[in-house]
Amino acid sequence: MRCLITGANGFVGSNLIRVLAQNGYKPVAFVRKGSNMDNLKDMEVEIRYGDLLSPSSVEDAMNGCEVVFHVGAIYSFWERDTSVFYQVNVGSTLNILDIAKRKGVSRVVYTSTTGAIGLSKNQNPLDETAIFNPPPWYYDAWNLKDHYARSKILAQREVIEKIKRDNIDVVIVCPSAPIGWGDYKPTPTGLLILKFLNREIPFYADVGFSFVNVKDVAHGHILALEKGRRGEIYILGGHNIMLSQFFSVISEITGLRKPINLGRSVPGVLGYVVGFILELWAKFSGNPPLITRAQARASFLNLFYSSEKAKKELGYQITPIEDAIKDSIKYFLDRGKVKKRIAKKLQGRV
């Protein structure tokens, strides 16, 4: 079966291609010309060039493909031009569904995010039902000026409506916070690990995350294709742990000390001010800020999610978090992203 994968050279996309090839599928990578192709080296994959913002190139790339994995998105908490979030994460998604219907594609697996399901004020994991009855504070994404969250919430809403209205066979998967091999940009979650290694996190607020091995997410996509029910949402989550626990595991693996844990005592106003200053600097430097205003205010919430539905219906499995962290560290080391003096210390430990 020939499968088109958007965002194929990216973090999730490249891992998905690897697993698809291992399972007998014929992956077709949809990428922009000039993109970083390191993750696709030595993989058995057909390359088709185009742009998510060019419907004609998407249509050409879809020729001969029976299914589509729409993984491509802007996964970032800061961009100089915020309109790109909506053009790519919302607009291109709707175009792909329209094109897939015209081309007679049998199924689309759409990669959303747990952020489109919601955030929790306590440590009780949210499940897929939260999307249908969100609490009022769920819409804080608008007030937080988190354009990534906004765009993904809007996109998922539109996809759900389109499934009902246009009778398209779409399965939605919502990965939590992926880590592991292939995070070349890196993504915001991978950046946590890289900045930890490079000693660039002096202190932190102890927020809860659901960290998941990107390999588990890749397998989950295939399970959604094979076993998912049309129109259903499946959370592809991982380990629900506090950031302090996450840093403890990295510290045990690397021997590097943890940054200072400020718990949740940091006033929201202070975090907001720091985020504002860093965002201003980012506009001049072009480098993403260590923390944004949205992240500072969201640090009082938790990103804990339940994957029970995916486990029961799809056979989804969660592997040890240590494996994902080691994969991530090795990837950054192999690509020279870790400072040389620290990389020497890590030799033989990972």
HUDA-V572601 format. One record per residue. RES is the residue in one small letter. SS is DSSP state (2 for helix, 1 for strand, 0 for the rest). PHI is phi in degrees with one decimal (* if undefined). Layout:
{{RES SS PHI} {RES SS PHI}}
//
This chain:
{{m 0 *} {r 1 -87.8} {c 1 -122.7} {l 1 -89.3} {i 1 -121.6} {t 1 -84.5} {g 0 63.3} {a 0 -66.6} {n 0 -87.5} {g 0 -80.7} {f 2 -61.7} {v 2 -72.8} {g 2 -58.7} {s 2 -68.5} {n 2 -67.4} {l 2 -64.1} {i 2 -60.4} {r 2 -59.2} {v 2 -71.5} {l 2 -59.6} {a 2 -62.1} {q 2 -65.8} {n 0 -101.6} {g 0 87.6} {y 0 -83.7} {k 1 -110.8} {p 1 -75.8} {v 1 -119.2} {a 1 -88.6} {f 1 -100.8} {v 1 -138.7} {r 0 -82.1} {k 0 -64.6} {g 0 87.1} {s 0 -72.2} {n 0 -67.3} {m 0 -109.0} {d 2 -55.7} {n 2 -68.5} {l 2 -99.8} {k 0 -62.6} {d 0 65.0} {m 0 -101.6} {e 0 -84.1} {v 0 -151.9} {e 1 -85.8} {i 1 -103.5} {r 1 -127.4} {y 1 -93.1} {g 0 174.3} {d 0 -143.6} {l 0 -59.4} {l 0 -87.5} {s 0 -116.6} {p 2 -54.0} {s 2 -65.2} {s 2 -70.9} {v 2 -64.9} {e 2 -64.2} {d 2 -62.3} {a 2 -66.0} {m 0 -80.7} {n 0 -57.1} {g 0 79.2} {c 0 -96.1} {e 0 -88.9} {v 1 -136.2} {v 1 -130.1} {f 1 -105.4} {h 1 -92.0} {v 0 -98.7} {g 0 -58.9} {a 0 -167.2} {i 0 -90.0} {y 0 -105.0} {s 0 -159.1} {f 0 -101.0} {w 0 -156.3} {e 0 -143.1} {r 0 -58.7} {d 0 -104.7} {t 0 -71.5} {s 2 -64.5} {v 2 -63.6} {f 2 -59.7} {y 2 -80.3} {q 2 -63.6} {v 2 -86.2} {n 2 -71.7} {v 2 -104.9} {g 2 -58.2} {s 2 -68.0} {t 2 -64.0} {l 2 -66.0} {n 2 -62.2} {i 2 -63.2} {l 2 -65.6} {d 2 -63.3} {i 2 -66.1} {a 2 -60.6} {k 2 -66.3} {r 2 -63.1} {k 2 -83.6} {g 0 75.0} {v 0 -63.8} {s 0 -73.5} {r 1 -157.9} {v 1 -116.0} {v 1 -103.2} {y 1 -100.3} {t 1 -89.3} {s 0 -97.2} {t 0 -159.1} {t 2 -64.5} {g 2 -61.5} {a 2 -82.2} {i 0 -93.0} {g 0 141.7} {l 0 -124.4} {s 1 -109.4} {k 0 -82.9} {n 0 -126.1} {q 0 -99.1} {n 0 -82.9} {p 0 -62.9} {l 1 -83.7} {d 0 -120.5} {e 2 -64.8} {t 2 -70.1} {a 2 -62.2} {i 2 -67.1} {f 0 -88.7} {n 0 -140.9} {p 0 -71.6} {p 0 -68.2} {p 2 -54.8} {w 2 -71.3} {y 2 -56.1} {y 2 -82.9} {d 2 -59.3} {a 2 -55.8} {w 2 -68.5} {n 2 -72.9} {l 0 -75.5} {k 0 58.1} {d 0 -89.0} {h 2 -70.1} {y 2 -63.5} {a 2 -61.5} {r 2 -55.8} {s 2 -64.7} {k 2 -73.3} {i 2 -63.7} {l 2 -61.2} {a 2 -62.1} {q 2 -65.3} {r 2 -58.7} {e 2 -65.8} {v 2 -63.6} {i 2 -60.2} {e 2 -65.5} {k 2 -68.9} {i 2 -59.6} {k 2 -68.8} {r 2 -76.3} {d 2 -104.4} {n 0 55.9} {i 0 -96.5} {d 0 -85.7} {v 1 -129.3} {v 1 -116.4} {i 1 -104.5} {v 1 -116.1} {c 1 -122.6} {p 1 -68.3} {s 0 -88.2} {a 1 -106.4} {p 1 -75.9} {i 1 -139.1} {g 0 135.8} {w 0 -70.7} {g 0 97.3} {d 0 -86.3} {y 0 -76.6} {k 0 -70.2} {p 0 -89.1} {t 0 -72.6} {p 2 -55.7} {t 2 -73.8} {g 2 -65.6} {l 2 -63.3} {l 2 -58.4} {i 2 -67.7} {l 2 -62.8} {k 2 -69.2} {f 2 -62.2} {l 2 -62.4} {n 0 -87.3} {r 0 60.4} {e 0 -113.3} {i 0 -120.0} {p 0 -71.2} {f 1 -154.9} {y 1 -156.3} {a 0 -93.0} {d 0 -84.8} {v 0 -97.3} {g 1 -94.1} {f 1 -128.4} {s 1 -111.9} {f 1 -83.8} {v 1 -134.6} {n 1 -67.2} {v 2 -60.7} {k 2 -66.3} {d 2 -63.4} {v 2 -62.9} {a 2 -62.3} {h 2 -61.2} {g 2 -62.3} {h 2 -62.4} {i 2 -68.2} {l 2 -62.0} {a 2 -65.5} {l 2 -63.6} {e 2 -82.4} {k 2 -124.2} {g 0 -67.6} {r 0 -92.1} {r 0 -51.3} {g 0 80.8} {e 0 -88.5} {i 1 -109.0} {y 1 -128.2} {i 1 -80.0} {l 1 -105.8} {g 0 -97.7} {g 0 -144.9} {h 1 -98.7} {n 1 -83.3} {i 1 -139.7} {m 1 -76.2} {l 2 -60.9} {s 2 -62.1} {q 2 -68.1} {f 2 -61.1} {f 2 -66.3} {s 2 -64.3} {v 2 -65.2} {i 2 -61.6} {s 2 -62.6} {e 2 -64.9} {i 2 -71.9} {t 2 -99.3} {g 0 81.8} {l 0 -86.8} {r 0 -72.5} {k 0 -81.1} {p 0 -71.6} {i 1 -75.9} {n 1 -90.2} {l 0 -92.1} {g 0 60.3} {r 0 -119.6} {s 0 -87.6} {v 0 -70.1} {p 0 -58.5} {g 2 -58.4} {v 2 -63.2} {l 2 -62.4} {g 2 -61.3} {y 2 -64.9} {v 2 -64.4} {v 2 -60.7} {g 2 -60.7} {f 2 -62.7} {i 2 -63.5} {l 2 -67.2} {e 2 -66.5} {l 2 -61.2} {w 2 -63.8} {a 2 -62.3} {k 2 -64.5} {f 2 -83.2} {s 2 -82.8} {g 0 85.1} {n 0 -94.5} {p 0 -59.2} {p 0 -70.9} {l 0 -60.9} {i 0 -144.2} {t 0 -105.1} {r 2 -60.1} {a 2 -63.9} {q 2 -65.6} {a 2 -62.4} {r 2 -72.5} {a 2 -77.8} {s 0 -68.7} {f 0 -92.1} {l 0 -110.8} {n 1 -122.9} {l 0 -113.1} {f 0 -104.7} {y 1 -139.0} {s 0 -99.9} {s 0 -108.8} {e 2 -60.5} {k 2 -62.8} {a 2 -65.4} {k 2 -65.1} {k 2 -72.8} {e 2 -88.3} {l 2 -109.3} {g 0 82.4} {y 0 -63.7} {q 0 -127.1} {i 0 -112.5} {t 0 -94.7} {p 0 -57.2} {i 2 -66.9} {e 2 -59.6} {d 2 -63.1} {a 2 -67.0} {i 2 -64.3} {k 2 -63.5} {d 2 -59.3} {s 2 -64.7} {i 2 -62.6} {k 2 -60.7} {y 2 -61.7} {f 2 -66.6} {l 2 -65.9} {d 2 -61.8} {r 0 -102.6} {g 0 67.3} {k 0 -86.1} {v 0 -95.2} {k 0 -54.0} {k 2 -56.6} {r 2 -64.3} {i 2 -80.4} {a 2 -58.7} {k 2 -63.2} {k 2 -63.8} {l 2 -86.0} {q 0 -59.6} {g 0 85.7} {r 0 -95.8} {v 0 -115.0}}
//
